[in-house]
Amino acid sequence: MNELINLMQKHASVRNFTEEKIPEDTLKTWINAGRAASNWKNFQSYSIIVVSSQAQKDALFAHQPQKAIKNCSHYLVFVGDLKRAETAVTLNGGDFQPAGVESLLISSIDAALAAENVLLAAESGGFGGVMIGLIRDQSSEISDVLALPDYTYPLFGIALGKPARRNDVKPRLPYESVVMPETYQLQDETVIRAYDKVQEDYAGARRLDTTWSERIALQWGQPENPSSTENLNRKKLLK
Ligand SMILES: Cc1cc2nc3c(=O)[nH]c(=O)nc-3n(C[C@H](O)[C@H](O)[C@H](O)COP(=O)(O)O)c2cc1C
């Protein structure tokens, strides 16, 4: 296995950081490595808000109180961004029509690919981080803190810093459950039950009071949080 594959397989989210700050030029190198990712038609339909000040971290934490936001060195918020597209369409005398699922897929996928690269770059330098998507539960409030204009929306952040504590690598579902030869392979609940057990064993003493599948049931066994839909309407990105 080469060094890169080894690094990728050692990934574990980091939620506790030391006081050490990431040097600005190092951060810029990671972000540029992230921005080298493939993206739809080279439109680069995302922006990255770099939050370095404690005041701005605290303002975001006030809406989504996860300690990593407050205590990280830098918090990068990945924003789906059709605002530059508006300017380009207007420049070319077009009628800007960004609202719809396809625009959201384009900008979300572009941002996610860049973000994963940034995180891997950070991990390659002995730093670490965690993506924080629950900011979407307060999409409008987070948008206001970041002064996001129409045609933009917050996707998730990455809290980055020097790890104070590292988790063990979290076991994934079995290869055969996720990677399917030629056509989709339906699976029954034995896969789910078995992985509930794997996750329970992995967590050990840090076990949560719900199983993996119970957490899925909580996510998809009730209506979704309306926050993203409301904000996407507000930002003119949904019809
Ligand atoms: C888009 C996205 C959003 C996430 N949001 C959160 C979050 O809000 N809070 C959190 O603690 N972890 C969050 N995570 C981290 C996942 O929980 C974590 O990646 C997953 O459990 C696998 O663990 P690992 O990264 O340590 O391998 C997020 C991950 C992704 C990809």
The ligand as a Tripos MOL2 file, in Angstrom:
@<TRIPOS>MOLECULE
LIG
   31    33     1     0     0
SMALL
NO_CHARGES

@<TRIPOS>ATOM
      1 C1        -21.2410   15.8260    5.5490 C.3       1 LIG1
      2 C2        -20.8820   15.3470    6.9330 C.ar      1 LIG1
      3 C3        -21.4360   15.9510    8.0330 C.ar      1 LIG1
      4 C4        -21.0850   15.5590    9.3240 C.ar      1 LIG1
      5 N1        -21.6320   16.2060   10.3970 N.ar      1 LIG1
      6 C5        -21.2040   15.9070   11.6500 C.ar      1 LIG1
      7 C6        -21.6690   16.6700   12.7560 C.ar      1 LIG1
      8 O1        -22.4830   17.5970   12.6260 O.2       1 LIG1
      9 N2        -21.1760   16.3610   13.9770 N.ar      1 LIG1
     10 C7        -20.2570   15.3650   14.1620 C.ar      1 LIG1
     11 O2        -19.8300   15.1450   15.3020 O.2       1 LIG1
     12 N3        -19.8040   14.6110   13.1380 N.ar      1 LIG1
     13 C8        -20.2540   14.8710   11.8790 C.ar      1 LIG1
     14 N4        -19.7670   14.1740   10.8050 N.ar      1 LIG1
     15 C9        -18.7450   13.1180   11.0160 C.3       1 LIG1
     16 C10       -19.3420   11.7220   10.8860 C.3       1 LIG1
     17 O3        -20.1450   11.4380   11.9900 O.3       1 LIG1
     18 C11       -18.1990   10.7250   10.7380 C.3       1 LIG1
     19 O4        -17.4600   11.0210    9.5720 O.3       1 LIG1
     20 C12       -18.7090    9.2880   10.6670 C.3       1 LIG1
     21 O5        -19.3200    8.8980   11.8690 O.3       1 LIG1
     22 C13       -17.5810    8.3220   10.3740 C.3       1 LIG1
     23 O6        -16.6020    8.4300   11.3990 O.3       1 LIG1
     24 P1        -15.0960    8.7770   11.0570 P.3       1 LIG1
     25 O7        -15.0800   10.0530   10.2560 O.co2     1 LIG1
     26 O8        -14.3850    8.9310   12.3530 O.co2     1 LIG1
     27 O9        -14.5760    7.6370   10.2390 O.co2     1 LIG1
     28 C14       -20.1500   14.5100    9.5000 C.ar      1 LIG1
     29 C15       -19.6070   13.8880    8.3860 C.ar      1 LIG1
     30 C16       -19.9720   14.2910    7.1160 C.ar      1 LIG1
     31 C17       -19.3630   13.6180    5.9140 C.3       1 LIG1
@<TRIPOS>BOND
     1     1     2 1
     2     2     3 ar
     3     2    30 ar
     4     3     4 ar
     5     4     5 ar
     6     4    28 ar
     7     5     6 ar
     8     6     7 ar
     9     6    13 1
    10     7     8 2
    11     7     9 ar
    12     9    10 ar
    13    10    11 2
    14    10    12 ar
    15    12    13 ar
    16    13    14 ar
    17    14    15 1
    18    14    28 ar
    19    15    16 1
    20    16    17 1
    21    16    18 1
    22    18    19 1
    23    18    20 1
    24    20    21 1
    25    20    22 1
    26    22    23 1
    27    23    24 1
    28    24    25 2
    29    24    26 1
    30    24    27 1
    31    28    29 ar
    32    29    30 ar
    33    30    31 1
@<TRIPOS>SUBSTRUCTURE
     1 LIG1         1 GROUP 0 **** ****
